[in-house]
Amino acid sequence: MRGARHVKNAAIVVAAGSGTRAAGKDAAVPKQYRPLAGRMVLAHCLEAFSAHPAISDILVVIRPGDEPLYEEAVRGLQARLLPPVHGGATRQQSVLNGLRALSALHPDTVLIHDAARPFITIATISDILARLDHVPGAIAATPLSDTLKRGADGLVAQTIDRTGLWCAQTPQGFRYCEILAAHEAAAAAGRSDFSDDAAIAEWRGLRVALVDSPAANWKITKADDFARAEAQMRQSHAEEIARAPMGESRAATGFDVHAFEAGDHVTLCGVKIPHTHGLRGHSDADAPLHALTDALLGTIGAGDIGDHFPPSDPQWRGADSGIFLKHARDLIARRGGRIVNVDITILAERPRIAPHRDAMRARVAELLGIGVDRVGLKATTTEGLGFTGRREGLASLATATVFLPFEPGG
Ligand code: MG
C-alpha cells in the first residue's frame, strides 16, 4: 500500500461511451453495461478498484440518461462510490468532467480507467500507485509482441522495428493537480485530439512511467469480444480459487458491557447516537467494538483488549475504539489472515439501534476493510429483565470468523 494514511488515491472510471462497436445483439445497451460472467462489465472494474485498500474514492463518468443502467451496475457493490458525473462529447471531455468533479476531494493521485477493461488487477493498481511516488504519471502498458507492418495498397510497405514499443492500457495514474492542469490546458488550447490521458500529460511535458501490465488487461471493443471475455473471466476465477492457500477457518466470540452515566450520546460501532445518557468507560465506551475486538483477538489466541490497551494507560482515555479494532485487524493481517465475517448483537432497551444500523455496519466494514455484507448487526431488548432491562447499561456480543493460512511447519 502506498504512502502515509492521509494520502488519498481516487479512481475515475470512464463509462460514458455509447459502445456502438460492441453493441451486437444488445444494440441498445452500451458494452460497459453488458453482462459478463454474471455481472456488468462496469461492475467488474469497480470491484477491482474498491477491493484495493489504497483507493479511497471511486467516481464513474456516465452518459446522460444512463443513470438506470449505472444504478443496476453498482447495486449491491460495496464500493466507496462518489455520485456519478456526466461525460461529454469526447472521452477527453468526459475525463475532464470527472477530474473537475474531484476538485473538492482533492486527491493526491487519480487513476483513470476505461470501463471496457474488466480484467484490471489489484497488482497493476498497486504498481501504478507505487510509481506515482517518483513520477507524476504512470500507465499500465504491455510490451508489443506482434510484428508491425506498415501497409500500402494491400501490400507490406515496411516492417516497423518494435523495439521499445508498448501498447498503452488503463489505468493511467497521475498526480491529481498535474493531470487536472494538463487537461484544462488542453481544453483551453482547443485540443481534443489526444487519444489517452498520458498523451495529454506528455504534451505538457510530464514524465510518464510505463508499468508492465498483463496483456490480459485488454479492452472489450467489438461484439464478438464478449465470448472471449466470458471465457477469460471464468478461467481467472477458477485460478483464483486454485491459488488460495491451504488454511483453516477459526471463529471466536467477544462480550462487553458498559454502564450508562450522565451524557447526551453513546458511541456504538463508531457511530455517535444521541441519547438521554452516555456510557461510562475509559475509552469512548463503544461496547460493540470492544466485543468485536475481543472476538477478533480470540481467533488468533491473542488475548483480549485489556492486554493490548491497558485501562491503566492514560493515553487511551476517551480513545476512539476504532483504534482497538484496527489493531486486532492488523494482527490478523500480519498472520496472512482474512476476516470472513463478523456479527454483532447489542442488548439494550434504548437507544433504538435500527435507525443507525446501516451507518454502524458501514463503519465496521470500513474499519475492517471488508464488504458490508460480511458485517452482521442486530439489536435486542431483554424484555425489561436484568441490568439492560433496567436501563443501567448496555451489553454487546460479537463473533468473528477468520481464514488463516497454515503456517509452514505449523
Ligand atoms: Mg469495554
Residues whose N, C-alpha, C, O or C-beta is under 5 A from the ligand:
A	BS01	MG	D256 V257 H290
